[in-house]
Amino acid sequence: MTENATDARSEAQNTENENADEQATTGTPKFNDILPEPPPGSQPGAKATGGAAAMAETTAGLHEEYERLRAERDGLIDRLARLQAEFDNARKREQRERADYRAFAVADAVEQFLSVLDNFRLALNSTGTAEQLRTGVELIAKQMDEVLRGLNVTPVDTVGQPFDPRVHEALESVERSDLPDHQVIDEIRRGYRIKERLLRPALVRIAVNPNVSEA
């Protein structure tokens, strides 16, 4: 029995030695050889260092973008302020030019009427007869019409014209069977237009033909 145990131990030892020799010969990896080496930077300390660097780079980029946008905003605000100032100056200049033009236009018109006013004063100081005074006033009225024509102001045609509500204002209607219906028969107040623009309508009397109205 002792011999059998000894033989078994010897056989097991021989088998173990053979397996070791075979492993050395064939290059079969050991358990430690199977585990891979950790890649560079995979250590906890290296990972923390890389994350901090990336965060710092991102923060720097955001700060740079912020500064660029702020500079662009400040430039736009400054440009807007300059444009607003230029607009205000142009508006004020246009108002001054319009006021000056109106003043010059009024001065030119008034200058033409000064001679008419002088003649009115001469007529008031006249010691002539009523007929002479009437003749003088008629001359002044003609002079006034000439001044108005020089300013492109013309009277509205009235007597003998068909009634036109665009330029006439009927103050009274008179029944007349011998005249066309709605014909202007009398001018109460003269109307005027400057070029094609109506300054004021003419006050007139118009005829109402009963024969035409009944028909």
C-alpha positions as CSV (number, residue, x, y, z in Angstrom):
1,M,0.0,0.0,0.0
2,T,2.8,2.4,0.8
3,E,4.5,1.7,-2.5
4,N,1.2,2.5,-4.4
5,A,1.0,5.9,-2.7
6,T,4.5,6.7,-3.5
7,D,4.0,5.8,-7.1
8,A,0.9,8.0,-7.3
9,R,2.8,11.0,-5.9
10,S,5.6,10.4,-8.4
11,E,3.2,10.2,-11.3
12,A,1.4,13.4,-10.3
13,Q,4.8,15.2,-10.0
14,N,5.8,14.0,-13.4
15,T,2.6,15.2,-14.9
16,E,3.0,18.6,-13.4
17,N,6.5,18.9,-14.6
18,E,5.4,17.9,-18.1
19,N,2.6,20.6,-18.2
20,A,5.1,23.2,-17.1
21,D,7.5,22.2,-19.8
22,E,4.7,22.2,-22.4
23,Q,3.6,25.7,-21.3
24,A,7.1,27.0,-21.6
25,T,7.6,25.3,-25.0
26,T,4.2,26.4,-26.6
27,G,4.2,29.9,-25.1
28,T,0.7,29.6,-23.6
29,P,0.1,32.9,-21.7
30,K,-0.2,32.9,-18.0
31,F,-3.1,34.6,-16.1
32,N,-1.1,37.7,-15.5
33,D,-0.2,37.9,-19.2
34,I,-3.9,37.8,-20.3
35,L,-4.7,41.2,-18.4
36,P,-4.1,44.2,-20.7
37,E,-2.0,47.1,-19.7
38,P,-3.9,50.2,-18.8
39,P,-3.8,52.9,-21.6
40,P,-2.0,56.1,-21.0
41,G,-4.0,58.8,-19.3
42,S,-6.5,56.2,-17.9
43,Q,-5.2,56.6,-14.5
44,P,-7.6,58.6,-12.2
45,G,-5.1,61.5,-11.8
46,A,-4.6,61.8,-15.6
47,K,-8.3,61.9,-16.3
48,A,-8.9,64.7,-13.8
49,T,-6.1,66.7,-15.3
50,G,-7.4,66.3,-18.9
51,G,-11.0,67.4,-17.9
52,A,-9.7,70.5,-16.1
53,A,-7.7,71.5,-19.2
54,A,-10.7,71.0,-21.5
55,M,-12.9,73.1,-19.2
56,A,-10.3,75.9,-19.1
57,E,-10.1,75.9,-22.9
58,T,-13.9,76.1,-23.2
59,T,-14.1,78.9,-20.7
60,A,-11.4,80.9,-22.5
61,G,-13.3,80.4,-25.8
62,L,-16.6,81.6,-24.3
63,H,-14.9,84.6,-22.8
64,E,-13.3,85.5,-26.1
65,E,-16.7,85.2,-27.9
66,Y,-18.4,87.3,-25.2
67,E,-15.8,90.1,-25.6
68,R,-16.3,90.0,-29.4
69,L,-20.0,90.3,-29.1
70,R,-19.8,93.1,-26.5
71,A,-17.5,95.0,-28.8
72,E,-19.9,94.5,-31.7
73,R,-22.8,95.6,-29.6
74,D,-21.0,98.8,-28.5
75,G,-20.2,99.6,-32.1
76,L,-23.8,99.2,-33.2
77,I,-25.0,101.4,-30.3
78,D,-22.5,104.1,-31.2
79,R,-23.5,103.9,-34.8
80,L,-27.2,104.1,-33.9
81,A,-26.5,107.2,-31.8
82,R,-24.6,108.9,-34.6
83,L,-27.4,108.1,-37.1
84,Q,-30.0,109.4,-34.7
85,A,-28.0,112.6,-34.2
86,E,-27.6,113.0,-38.0
87,F,-31.4,112.5,-38.5
88,D,-32.3,115.1,-35.9
89,N,-29.9,117.6,-37.5
90,A,-31.3,116.9,-40.9
91,R,-34.9,117.3,-39.6
92,K,-34.1,120.6,-37.9
93,R,-32.3,121.8,-41.0
94,E,-35.2,120.9,-43.2
95,Q,-37.6,122.8,-40.8
96,R,-35.4,125.9,-40.9
97,E,-35.2,125.7,-44.7
98,R,-38.9,125.3,-45.0
99,A,-39.5,128.3,-42.6
100,D,-37.0,130.4,-44.6
101,Y,-38.6,129.5,-47.9
102,R,-42.1,130.4,-46.5
103,A,-40.7,133.7,-45.2
104,F,-39.2,134.5,-48.6
105,A,-42.4,133.6,-50.4
106,V,-44.5,135.7,-48.1
107,A,-42.1,138.6,-48.4
108,D,-42.2,138.4,-52.2
109,A,-46.0,138.4,-52.2
110,V,-46.2,141.2,-49.7
111,E,-43.8,143.4,-51.6
112,Q,-46.1,143.2,-54.7
113,F,-49.1,144.3,-52.6
114,L,-47.4,147.3,-51.0
115,S,-48.0,149.5,-54.1
116,V,-51.7,148.5,-54.0
117,L,-51.8,149.5,-50.3
118,D,-50.2,152.8,-51.2
119,N,-52.9,153.5,-53.8
120,F,-55.6,152.7,-51.3
121,R,-54.2,155.2,-48.8
122,L,-54.1,157.9,-51.6
123,A,-57.7,157.2,-52.4
124,L,-58.7,157.6,-48.8
125,N,-56.9,160.9,-48.6
126,S,-58.4,162.1,-51.9
127,T,-60.8,165.1,-51.8
128,G,-62.3,164.4,-55.2
129,T,-65.9,163.6,-56.1
130,A,-67.6,160.3,-55.5
131,E,-67.3,159.5,-59.2
132,Q,-63.5,160.2,-59.1
133,L,-63.2,158.1,-55.9
134,R,-65.0,155.2,-57.6
135,T,-62.8,155.4,-60.7
136,G,-59.7,155.3,-58.4
137,V,-61.0,152.3,-56.5
138,E,-61.7,150.5,-59.9
139,L,-58.1,151.2,-60.9
140,I,-56.8,149.8,-57.6
141,A,-59.0,146.7,-58.1
142,K,-57.5,146.1,-61.5
143,Q,-54.0,146.6,-60.0
144,M,-54.9,144.0,-57.4
145,D,-56.0,141.5,-60.1
146,E,-52.7,142.0,-61.9
147,V,-50.7,141.2,-58.7
148,L,-52.8,138.1,-58.1
149,R,-52.2,136.9,-61.7
150,G,-48.5,137.4,-61.1
151,L,-48.8,135.0,-58.2
152,N,-50.7,132.4,-60.3
153,V,-54.0,133.3,-58.5
154,T,-57.0,133.4,-60.8
155,P,-60.7,134.0,-60.1
156,V,-63.3,131.3,-60.5
157,D,-65.6,131.8,-63.5
158,T,-69.2,132.3,-62.2
159,V,-71.8,134.3,-64.1
160,G,-73.2,132.5,-67.1
161,Q,-71.5,129.2,-66.1
162,P,-73.3,126.0,-65.0
163,F,-73.3,125.6,-61.3
164,D,-70.3,123.4,-60.2
165,P,-70.3,122.4,-56.6
166,R,-66.6,121.8,-56.8
167,V,-65.9,125.6,-57.2
168,H,-69.3,127.2,-56.5
169,E,-71.3,127.6,-53.3
170,A,-75.0,128.4,-53.9
171,L,-76.2,131.1,-51.5
172,E,-79.6,131.6,-53.1
173,S,-81.7,130.2,-55.9
174,V,-83.9,132.4,-58.1
175,E,-86.8,131.1,-60.2
176,R,-86.1,132.0,-63.8
177,S,-87.9,130.4,-66.8
178,D,-85.8,132.3,-69.3
179,L,-82.5,130.7,-68.2
180,P,-81.1,127.2,-68.1
181,D,-81.7,125.4,-64.9
182,H,-78.8,125.7,-62.3
183,Q,-77.0,128.5,-64.2
184,V,-75.1,131.0,-62.2
185,I,-76.8,134.4,-62.5
186,D,-74.9,136.5,-59.9
187,E,-71.7,136.5,-58.0
188,I,-71.8,137.5,-54.4
189,R,-68.2,136.8,-53.4
190,R,-65.5,136.0,-55.8
191,G,-63.7,132.7,-55.6
192,Y,-60.1,132.1,-56.3
193,R,-57.8,129.2,-57.2
194,I,-54.0,129.1,-57.3
195,K,-53.1,127.1,-60.4
196,E,-55.3,124.0,-60.0
197,R,-55.8,124.3,-56.3
198,L,-59.0,125.9,-55.0
199,L,-58.3,128.6,-52.5
200,R,-62.0,129.3,-51.7
201,P,-65.3,128.7,-53.6
202,A,-67.3,131.5,-55.1
203,L,-70.6,132.5,-53.5
204,V,-73.3,132.7,-56.2
205,R,-77.0,132.8,-57.0
206,I,-78.3,130.3,-59.4
207,A,-81.4,130.1,-61.6
208,V,-84.0,127.4,-61.1
209,N,-86.1,126.9,-64.2
210,P,-89.5,125.6,-63.2
211,N,-90.2,124.1,-66.6
212,V,-87.1,122.0,-66.5
213,S,-87.8,121.0,-62.8
214,E,-91.4,119.9,-63.6
215,A,-90.2,117.9,-66.6
